[in-house]
């Protein structure tokens, strides 16, 4: 399972108060929406990271099994170092 993540850059949002940097209670809903969106993006990234870690572990186990099988075949075939192909 392979996930692709597309990062979309959003243009910087200008403050509702261009002339005054102080935040008020009126800014709270907008800020909460931004925090909620960032939390959603974080949750998606964590889930994708977990899935990729599981896939990586599976691939490592499969690669080790293939290497072990190749080694056993070489011993069985008389210890030659010739390629299997």
MARBA-3410 file (N, C-alpha, C, O; in Angstrom, 1 decimal):
85
0.8,-1.2,0.0,0.0,0.0,0.0,0.9,1.2,0.0,1.7,1.4,0.9 ~ 0.8,2.1,-1.0,1.6,3.3,-1.1,0.7,4.5,-1.2,-0.2,4.5,-2.0 ~ 1.0,5.4,-0.3,0.2,6.7,-0.2,1.0,7.8,-0.8,2.2,7.9,-0.6 ~ 0.4,8.7,-1.5,1.0,9.8,-2.0,0.4,11.0,-1.4,-0.8,11.1,-1.2 ~ 1.2,11.9,-0.9,0.8,13.1,-0.2,1.1,14.3,-1.0,2.2,14.5,-1.4
0.0,15.1,-1.3,0.2,16.3,-2.1,0.1,17.5,-1.1,-0.9,17.6,-0.5 ~ 1.1,18.3,-1.1,1.1,19.4,-0.2,0.6,20.6,-1.0,1.2,21.0,-2.1 ~ -0.4,21.2,-0.6,-0.9,22.4,-1.3,-0.6,23.6,-0.5,-0.9,23.7,0.7 ~ 0.1,24.5,-1.2,0.4,25.7,-0.5,-0.7,26.7,-0.6,-1.2,27.0,-1.7 ~ -1.1,27.2,0.5,-2.2,28.2,0.5,-1.6,29.6,0.6,-0.6,29.8,1.3
-2.2,30.5,-0.1,-1.7,31.9,0.0,-1.8,32.4,1.4,-2.8,32.0,2.1 ~ -0.9,33.2,1.9,-1.0,33.7,3.2,-2.3,34.5,3.4,-2.6,35.3,2.5 ~ -3.0,34.2,4.4,-4.2,35.0,4.7,-3.9,36.2,5.4,-3.1,36.2,6.4 ~ -4.4,37.3,5.0,-4.1,38.5,5.7,-5.1,38.6,6.9,-6.2,38.1,6.8 ~ -4.6,39.2,7.9,-5.4,39.4,9.1,-6.6,40.2,8.8,-6.6,41.0,8.0
-7.7,39.9,9.6,-8.9,40.7,9.4,-8.7,42.1,9.9,-9.4,43.0,9.5 ~ -7.6,42.2,10.7,-7.3,43.6,11.2,-5.9,43.9,10.6,-4.9,43.7,11.2 ~ -5.9,44.5,9.4,-4.7,44.8,8.7,-3.9,45.9,9.5,-2.7,45.9,9.4 ~ -4.6,46.8,10.1,-3.9,47.9,10.8,-3.5,47.6,12.2,-2.7,48.2,12.8 ~ -4.2,46.6,12.8,-4.0,46.3,14.2,-3.6,44.8,14.4,-4.4,44.0,14.0
-2.5,44.5,15.0,-2.1,43.1,15.2,-2.7,42.5,16.4,-2.5,41.2,16.5 ~ -3.4,43.2,17.2,-4.0,42.6,18.4,-5.2,41.7,18.0,-6.0,42.1,17.1 ~ -5.3,40.5,18.6,-6.4,39.6,18.4,-7.5,39.9,19.3,-7.3,40.3,20.5 ~ -8.7,39.6,18.8,-9.9,39.8,19.7,-10.7,38.5,19.6,-10.3,37.6,18.9 ~ -11.8,38.5,20.4,-12.7,37.4,20.4,-13.2,37.1,19.0,-13.6,36.0,18.7
-13.3,38.1,18.2,-13.9,38.0,16.8,-12.9,37.1,16.0,-13.4,36.5,15.0 ~ -11.7,37.1,16.3,-10.7,36.3,15.6,-10.7,34.8,15.9,-10.2,34.0,15.2 ~ -11.3,34.5,17.0,-11.3,33.1,17.5,-11.8,32.1,16.6,-11.2,31.1,16.4 ~ -13.0,32.3,15.9,-13.5,31.3,15.0,-12.5,31.0,13.8,-12.3,29.9,13.4 ~ -11.9,32.1,13.3,-11.0,31.9,12.2,-9.7,31.2,12.6,-9.3,30.3,12.0
-9.2,31.5,13.8,-8.0,30.8,14.3,-8.4,29.4,14.6,-7.5,28.5,14.4 ~ -9.5,29.1,15.2,-9.9,27.7,15.5,-10.0,26.9,14.2,-9.7,25.7,14.2 ~ -10.6,27.5,13.2,-10.7,26.8,11.9,-9.3,26.4,11.4,-9.0,25.3,10.9 ~ -8.3,27.4,11.5,-7.0,27.1,11.0,-6.3,26.0,11.9,-5.6,25.1,11.3 ~ -6.5,26.0,13.2,-6.0,25.0,14.0,-6.6,23.6,13.7,-5.9,22.6,13.6
-7.9,23.6,13.5,-8.6,22.4,13.1,-8.0,21.8,11.8,-7.9,20.6,11.7 ~ -7.8,22.7,10.8,-7.3,22.2,9.5,-5.9,21.7,9.7,-5.5,20.6,9.1 ~ -5.0,22.4,10.5,-3.7,21.9,10.7,-3.7,20.6,11.5,-2.9,19.7,11.2 ~ -4.6,20.4,12.4,-4.7,19.1,13.1,-5.1,18.0,12.2,-4.6,16.9,12.3 ~ -6.0,18.3,11.3,-6.5,17.3,10.3,-5.3,16.9,9.4,-5.1,15.7,9.2
-4.5,17.8,8.9,-3.4,17.5,8.1,-2.3,16.7,8.9,-1.7,15.8,8.3 ~ -2.1,17.0,10.1,-1.2,16.3,11.0,-1.7,14.9,11.2,-0.9,13.9,11.0 ~ -3.0,14.7,11.4,-3.5,13.3,11.6,-3.3,12.5,10.4,-3.0,11.3,10.5 ~ -3.6,13.1,9.2,-3.4,12.4,7.9,-1.9,12.0,7.8,-1.6,10.9,7.4 ~ -1.0,12.9,8.1,0.4,12.6,7.9,0.9,11.5,8.9,1.7,10.7,8.5
0.4,11.5,10.1,0.7,10.5,11.1,0.2,9.1,10.6,0.9,8.1,10.7 ~ -1.0,9.1,10.1,-1.6,7.8,9.6,-0.8,7.3,8.4,-0.5,6.1,8.3 ~ -0.4,8.2,7.5,0.4,7.8,6.4,1.8,7.3,6.8,2.3,6.3,6.3 ~ 2.4,8.0,7.8,3.7,7.6,8.3,3.6,6.2,8.9,4.5,5.3,8.6 ~ 2.6,5.9,9.6,2.4,4.6,10.2,2.3,3.5,9.1,2.9,2.4,9.2
1.4,3.8,8.1,1.2,2.8,7.1,2.5,2.6,6.3,2.8,1.4,5.9 ~ 3.3,3.6,6.1,4.6,3.4,5.4,5.6,2.7,6.2,6.4,1.9,5.7 ~ 5.6,2.9,7.5,6.5,2.1,8.4,6.1,0.6,8.4,7.0,-0.2,8.4 ~ 4.8,0.3,8.4,4.4,-1.1,8.3,4.8,-1.7,7.0,5.2,-2.8,6.9 ~ 4.6,-0.9,5.9,5.0,-1.4,4.6,6.5,-1.6,4.5,7.0,-2.6,3.9
7.3,-0.7,5.1,8.7,-0.9,5.1,9.2,-2.1,5.8,10.0,-2.9,5.4 ~ 8.5,-2.4,7.0,8.9,-3.6,7.8,8.5,-4.8,7.0,9.3,-5.8,7.0 ~ 7.4,-4.8,6.3,7.0,-6.0,5.5,8.0,-6.2,4.3,8.4,-7.4,4.1 ~ 8.4,-5.2,3.7,9.4,-5.3,2.6,10.8,-5.8,3.1,11.4,-6.6,2.5 ~ 11.2,-5.3,4.3,12.4,-5.8,4.9,12.3,-7.3,5.2,13.3,-8.1,4.9
11.2,-7.8,5.7,11.0,-9.2,6.0,11.0,-10.0,4.7,11.6,-11.1,4.7 ~ 10.4,-9.5,3.7,10.4,-10.2,2.4,11.8,-10.3,1.8,12.2,-11.3,1.3 ~ 12.5,-9.2,1.9,13.9,-9.2,1.4,14.8,-10.2,2.1,15.6,-10.9,1.5 ~ 14.6,-10.2,3.4,15.4,-11.2,4.2,15.1,-12.6,3.8,16.0,-13.4,3.7 ~ 13.8,-12.9,3.7,13.4,-14.2,3.3,14.0,-14.6,1.9,14.4,-15.7,1.7
14.0,-13.7,1.0,14.5,-13.9,-0.3,16.0,-14.2,-0.2,16.6,-15.1,-0.9 ~ 16.7,-13.4,0.6,18.2,-13.5,0.7,18.5,-14.9,1.4,19.4,-15.6,1.0 ~ 17.7,-15.3,2.4,17.9,-16.6,3.0,17.6,-17.7,2.0,18.4,-18.7,2.0 ~ 16.6,-17.6,1.2,16.3,-18.6,0.2,17.5,-18.7,-0.8,17.9,-19.8,-1.2 ~ 18.0,-17.6,-1.2,19.1,-17.6,-2.2,20.3,-18.2,-1.6,21.0,-19.0,-2.2
20.6,-17.9,-0.3,21.7,-18.5,0.4,21.6,-20.1,0.5,22.5,-20.8,0.3 ~ 20.4,-20.5,0.9,20.1,-21.9,1.0,20.3,-22.6,-0.4,20.8,-23.7,-0.4 ~ 19.8,-22.0,-1.5,19.9,-22.5,-2.8,21.4,-22.7,-3.2,21.8,-23.7,-3.7 ~ 22.2,-21.7,-2.9,23.6,-21.8,-3.2,24.3,-22.9,-2.5,25.1,-23.6,-3.1 ~ 24.0,-23.1,-1.2,24.5,-24.2,-0.4,24.1,-25.5,-1.0,24.9,-26.5,-1.2
22.8,-25.6,-1.4,22.2,-26.9,-1.9,22.9,-27.2,-3.3,23.1,-28.3,-3.6 ~ 23.1,-26.1,-4.1,23.6,-26.3,-5.4,25.1,-26.6,-5.5,25.7,-26.6,-6.5 ~ 25.7,-26.7,-4.3,27.1,-27.0,-4.3,28.0,-25.8,-3.9,29.2,-25.9,-4.1 ~ 27.5,-24.8,-3.4,28.3,-23.7,-3.0,28.8,-22.8,-4.1,29.7,-22.0,-3.8 ~ 28.3,-22.9,-5.3,28.8,-22.1,-6.4,28.4,-20.7,-6.2,27.3,-20.4,-5.6
29.2,-19.7,-6.6,28.8,-18.3,-6.5,28.3,-17.8,-7.8,28.2,-16.5,-8.0 ~ 27.9,-18.7,-8.7,27.3,-18.2,-10.0,25.9,-17.6,-9.7,25.2,-17.9,-8.8 ~ 25.6,-16.7,-10.6,24.3,-16.1,-10.5,23.2,-17.1,-10.8,23.4,-18.1,-11.5 ~ 22.0,-16.8,-10.3,20.8,-17.7,-10.5,20.3,-17.5,-11.9,19.4,-18.3,-12.3 ~ 20.7,-16.5,-12.6,20.1,-16.2,-13.9,21.0,-16.7,-15.0,20.7,-16.6,-16.2
END
